[in-house]
Amino acid sequence: MTKEMIEAAHWSKVTGWRWKNFSPSEMASKGDGSLKLSVDAMNRLQRLRTRLGSPMLVTSAYRDPAHNRRVGGAKSSYHMRGMAFDIRMDNHDPEAFEQAARAEGFTGFGYYPHLGFMHIDTGPARSWGTKFPKRERRFAPEPTPEKAKKVAKEGTGVAAVAVAAERVVNEAAPLLSDQLVTWGFTGLAVFGLGIVVWRAFRSGAE
């Protein structure tokens, strides 16, 4: 495991950013805007995002010590070491997410179903909290070739909207309180769910 770090007094001063699905602003401390991240942890996070193929809504990454105290974080929190991330589960199946995260080398897991997020880090292997309840998985009948082409075309547009919305909310994260960020991510998830329901209604009407 590499000990390489990326650090900046403020996220706007970062150079050489290499993780395409995340921005310095969303990974920075919501306290003083500073940034300190383990390159190894960020590489794993990017691989996890690629493996999942869907937006990852990060509510907390690096925390400066003062901000960590304000939010009641552990005194030795891995957030202060730039090795931990809190991820919303609105658009992920928690069980599948955890399996994928473990496959990419994350070893610490904190479950917060009442708050809708999962903590992951690259510290010692451990876990805490109550796991998320299992979610029912429904599988649709295999579509006809014509239907598959139509769904794929529509899906491309929906994915583009989702990624754009993800970027807007994440870029705004450093300017908002933790609670407002959570509301923003929840609104994004509801928006995505609305698109899914609308598409399901259309499919059923055809």
C-alpha positions as CSV (number, residue, x, y, z in Angstrom):
1,M,0.0,0.0,0.0
2,T,1.5,3.3,-1.0
3,K,1.7,6.1,1.6
4,E,1.6,8.9,-1.1
5,M,-0.7,11.8,0.0
6,I,-2.2,14.7,-1.9
7,E,-2.5,17.8,0.3
8,A,-3.5,21.4,0.0
9,A,-4.3,24.2,2.4
10,H,-7.4,24.7,0.3
11,W,-9.0,22.5,-2.3
12,S,-8.7,25.2,-5.0
13,K,-4.9,25.0,-4.8
14,V,-4.8,21.3,-5.7
15,T,-2.8,20.3,-8.8
16,G,-2.5,17.0,-10.6
17,W,-5.9,15.7,-9.7
18,R,-6.4,12.3,-11.3
19,W,-9.8,10.9,-10.3
20,K,-12.3,11.6,-13.0
21,N,-15.5,10.9,-11.1
22,F,-14.6,13.0,-8.1
23,S,-13.5,16.6,-7.6
24,P,-11.2,18.2,-5.0
25,S,-14.1,20.4,-3.7
26,E,-16.3,17.4,-2.8
27,M,-13.4,15.6,-1.1
28,A,-12.2,18.6,0.9
29,S,-13.1,19.3,4.5
30,K,-16.4,21.1,5.0
31,G,-14.7,23.0,7.8
32,D,-11.7,25.0,6.4
33,G,-11.7,23.7,2.9
34,S,-8.4,22.0,3.3
35,L,-7.6,18.7,1.6
36,K,-5.5,15.7,2.7
37,L,-6.1,12.4,1.0
38,S,-4.4,9.0,0.7
39,V,-3.7,8.4,-3.0
40,D,-4.2,4.7,-2.4
41,A,-7.6,5.3,-0.8
42,M,-8.7,7.6,-3.7
43,N,-7.5,5.0,-6.3
44,R,-9.6,2.4,-4.6
45,L,-12.6,4.8,-4.5
46,Q,-12.3,5.5,-8.2
47,R,-12.0,1.8,-9.0
48,L,-15.1,1.2,-6.9
49,R,-17.0,3.9,-8.7
50,T,-16.0,2.3,-12.1
51,R,-17.0,-1.1,-10.9
52,L,-20.4,0.0,-9.7
53,G,-21.1,2.1,-12.8
54,S,-23.3,4.6,-11.0
55,P,-22.8,7.8,-9.1
56,M,-21.4,7.7,-5.6
57,L,-22.7,10.5,-3.4
58,V,-19.9,11.3,-0.9
59,T,-21.2,13.3,2.1
60,S,-17.9,13.3,4.0
61,A,-14.3,12.6,3.0
62,Y,-11.4,14.5,4.5
63,R,-12.1,16.4,7.8
64,D,-9.7,18.9,9.4
65,P,-9.4,18.2,13.1
66,A,-11.6,21.2,14.2
67,H,-14.4,20.1,11.9
68,N,-14.1,16.5,13.0
69,R,-14.6,17.7,16.6
70,R,-17.6,19.8,15.6
71,V,-19.4,16.9,14.0
72,G,-18.6,14.5,16.8
73,G,-16.1,12.3,14.9
74,A,-13.8,9.8,16.6
75,K,-10.6,11.3,18.0
76,S,-8.6,9.0,15.7
77,S,-11.0,9.2,12.8
78,Y,-9.7,7.9,9.4
79,H,-11.4,10.9,7.9
80,M,-8.6,13.1,9.3
81,R,-6.1,10.8,7.6
82,G,-7.8,11.1,4.3
83,M,-8.5,7.4,4.2
84,A,-12.3,7.4,4.8
85,F,-15.5,8.2,2.9
86,D,-19.2,8.3,3.8
87,I,-21.3,7.3,0.9
88,R,-25.1,7.7,0.5
89,M,-27.0,4.4,-0.2
90,D,-30.0,6.0,-1.9
91,N,-29.0,4.7,-5.3
92,H,-27.1,1.6,-4.3
93,D,-28.0,-1.8,-2.8
94,P,-26.0,-1.7,0.5
95,E,-25.1,-5.4,0.3
96,A,-23.9,-5.3,-3.2
97,F,-22.1,-2.0,-2.5
98,E,-20.2,-3.5,0.5
99,Q,-19.2,-6.6,-1.5
100,A,-17.8,-4.3,-4.3
101,A,-16.0,-2.1,-1.7
102,R,-14.4,-5.1,-0.1
103,A,-13.3,-6.4,-3.5
104,E,-11.5,-3.1,-4.1
105,G,-9.7,-3.3,-0.8
106,F,-11.8,-1.3,1.7
107,T,-11.5,-2.8,5.1
108,G,-13.4,-0.6,7.6
109,F,-17.2,-0.4,7.4
110,G,-19.6,1.6,9.5
111,Y,-23.4,1.1,8.9
112,Y,-25.8,4.0,9.4
113,P,-29.1,2.9,7.9
114,H,-31.1,5.5,9.9
115,L,-29.0,8.2,8.2
116,G,-28.8,6.5,4.8
117,F,-25.1,6.2,4.4
118,M,-22.2,3.7,4.8
119,H,-18.7,4.6,6.0
120,I,-15.8,2.9,4.2
121,D,-12.1,3.3,4.9
122,T,-8.7,1.6,4.3
123,G,-7.8,1.3,8.0
124,P,-7.7,-2.0,10.0
125,A,-10.4,-4.6,9.2
126,R,-13.4,-3.9,11.4
127,S,-17.1,-2.9,11.3
128,W,-19.7,-1.3,13.5
129,G,-23.3,-0.3,13.5
130,T,-26.4,-2.2,12.4
131,K,-26.3,-3.4,8.8
132,F,-28.9,-2.1,6.3
133,P,-32.0,-4.3,5.9
134,K,-31.9,-6.5,2.8
135,R,-33.6,-4.9,-0.2
136,E,-35.9,-6.9,-2.5
137,R,-34.5,-7.3,-6.0
138,R,-36.8,-7.6,-8.9
139,F,-35.8,-8.8,-12.3
140,A,-37.7,-7.8,-15.4
141,P,-38.4,-10.3,-18.3
142,E,-35.8,-10.3,-21.0
143,P,-36.7,-7.6,-23.5
144,T,-37.0,-8.1,-27.2
145,P,-34.1,-6.9,-29.4
146,E,-36.1,-3.8,-30.4
147,K,-37.1,-3.0,-26.9
148,A,-33.5,-3.5,-25.7
149,K,-32.2,-1.0,-28.3
150,K,-34.9,1.6,-27.2
151,V,-34.1,1.2,-23.5
152,A,-30.4,1.5,-24.1
153,K,-30.9,4.7,-26.0
154,E,-33.1,6.2,-23.3
155,G,-30.7,4.9,-20.6
156,T,-27.8,6.9,-22.2
157,G,-29.8,10.1,-21.8
158,V,-30.8,9.3,-18.2
159,A,-27.3,8.4,-17.3
160,A,-26.0,11.7,-18.6
161,V,-28.6,13.6,-16.6
162,A,-27.7,11.6,-13.5
163,V,-24.0,12.2,-13.8
164,A,-24.5,15.9,-14.5
165,A,-26.8,16.2,-11.4
166,E,-24.2,14.3,-9.3
167,R,-21.5,16.8,-10.3
168,V,-23.7,19.8,-9.5
169,V,-24.6,18.6,-6.0
170,N,-21.0,17.5,-5.3
171,E,-19.5,20.7,-6.4
172,A,-21.8,22.6,-4.1
173,A,-21.0,20.4,-1.2
174,P,-18.2,22.5,0.3
175,L,-20.5,25.5,0.5
176,L,-23.3,23.7,2.4
177,S,-23.8,22.3,5.9
178,D,-23.7,18.5,6.2
179,Q,-27.4,18.4,6.7
180,L,-28.1,20.4,3.5
181,V,-25.7,18.2,1.6
182,T,-27.7,15.2,2.8
183,W,-30.9,16.8,1.7
184,G,-29.4,17.5,-1.7
185,F,-28.3,14.0,-2.2
186,T,-31.7,12.7,-1.1
187,G,-33.4,15.0,-3.6
188,L,-31.1,13.7,-6.3
189,A,-32.0,10.1,-5.4
190,V,-35.7,11.0,-5.5
191,F,-35.2,12.6,-8.9
192,G,-33.6,9.4,-10.2
193,L,-36.3,7.3,-8.8
194,G,-38.9,9.4,-10.5
195,I,-37.2,8.8,-13.9
196,V,-37.2,5.1,-13.2
197,V,-40.9,5.0,-12.3
198,W,-41.8,7.2,-15.3
199,R,-39.9,4.8,-17.6
200,A,-41.6,1.8,-16.0
201,F,-45.0,3.4,-16.6
202,R,-44.2,4.0,-20.2
203,S,-42.9,0.5,-20.7
204,G,-46.1,-0.9,-19.2
205,A,-48.3,1.2,-21.4
206,E,-46.6,0.0,-24.6
